[in-house]
């Protein structure tokens, strides 16, 4: 029965074991990882800034378009109780059954 190749030999044509990385390789991998992490943070902050500026622009545009509606929707300033005057009529054919 044929055994599957080891992972470290899977990509080698000669079948020899791959050399383990030394301190320089580990240092280079760590620096590249930190660089990619910093680049990802920069791009995510740039995307956040674009979304925030777009949201503020949309809010300003909506406030500008609705500026004439704001005074009409403001509550009236009254100091006393509000009284609504009117009349009513009772129709005998519309009375509720008792």
Legacy VTK file of the C-alpha trace (Angstrom):
# vtk DataFile Version 3.0
C-alpha trace
ASCII
DATASET POLYDATA
POINTS 98 float
0.000 0.000 0.000
1.258 3.458 -0.870
1.566 5.993 1.940
0.718 9.653 1.233
3.657 12.064 1.007
4.515 14.209 3.982
3.386 17.832 3.875
6.913 19.257 3.852
7.839 17.043 0.898
4.667 17.638 -1.099
6.028 20.659 -2.958
9.601 19.450 -3.504
10.489 17.745 -6.788
13.506 15.922 -5.398
11.710 14.537 -2.352
14.241 16.013 0.112
12.989 17.529 3.346
12.649 21.326 3.371
15.086 23.250 5.528
13.584 24.845 8.615
13.709 28.648 8.629
16.479 30.216 10.678
16.327 33.313 12.819
16.577 35.585 9.771
13.600 33.894 8.108
11.550 34.144 11.279
12.468 37.819 11.661
11.562 38.507 8.048
8.235 36.690 8.433
7.440 38.667 11.599
8.287 41.993 9.935
6.206 41.146 6.876
3.305 40.125 9.100
3.475 43.375 11.046
3.712 45.342 7.807
0.638 43.650 6.376
-1.229 44.209 9.639
-0.343 47.913 9.590
-1.427 48.160 5.956
-4.763 46.515 6.781
-5.330 48.974 9.649
-4.552 51.932 7.365
-6.994 50.743 4.701
-9.725 50.007 7.243
-9.346 53.482 8.748
-9.464 55.022 5.280
-12.686 53.113 4.545
-14.151 54.241 7.878
-13.310 57.864 7.096
-14.933 57.619 3.664
-18.123 56.164 5.176
-18.192 58.803 7.948
-17.725 61.702 5.517
-20.409 60.263 3.244
-22.807 59.948 6.177
-22.166 63.514 7.287
-22.666 64.769 3.736
-25.969 62.884 3.493
-27.109 64.275 6.852
-26.230 67.827 5.781
-28.059 67.402 2.470
-31.184 66.066 4.226
-31.155 68.900 6.758
-30.781 71.422 3.927
-33.681 69.905 1.983
-35.986 69.787 5.039
-35.105 73.194 6.480
-38.476 74.693 5.493
-40.380 71.882 7.245
-38.749 72.304 10.646
-40.578 75.466 11.788
-43.922 73.975 10.721
-43.394 70.859 12.816
-42.281 72.712 15.926
-44.738 72.482 18.834
-46.664 75.684 19.520
-45.493 77.530 22.604
-48.506 78.066 24.848
-48.504 78.854 28.533
-52.069 77.883 29.420
-54.216 74.834 28.811
-55.264 74.239 25.229
-59.040 74.347 24.674
-60.619 73.028 21.505
-64.083 74.513 20.999
-66.797 72.895 18.917
-70.352 71.634 18.765
-71.826 68.178 18.501
-75.169 66.776 17.500
-76.744 63.524 18.595
-78.573 61.571 15.898
-81.217 59.176 17.191
-80.657 56.657 14.409
-76.955 56.361 15.225
-77.249 55.799 18.971
-75.622 52.687 20.327
-77.938 49.954 21.713
-78.234 49.889 25.476
LINES 1 99
98 0 1 2 3 4 5 6 7 8 9 10 11 12 13 14 15 16 17 18 19 20 21 22 23 24 25 26 27 28 29 30 31 32 33 34 35 36 37 38 39 40 41 42 43 44 45 46 47 48 49 50 51 52 53 54 55 56 57 58 59 60 61 62 63 64 65 66 67 68 69 70 71 72 73 74 75 76 77 78 79 80 81 82 83 84 85 86 87 88 89 90 91 92 93 94 95 96 97
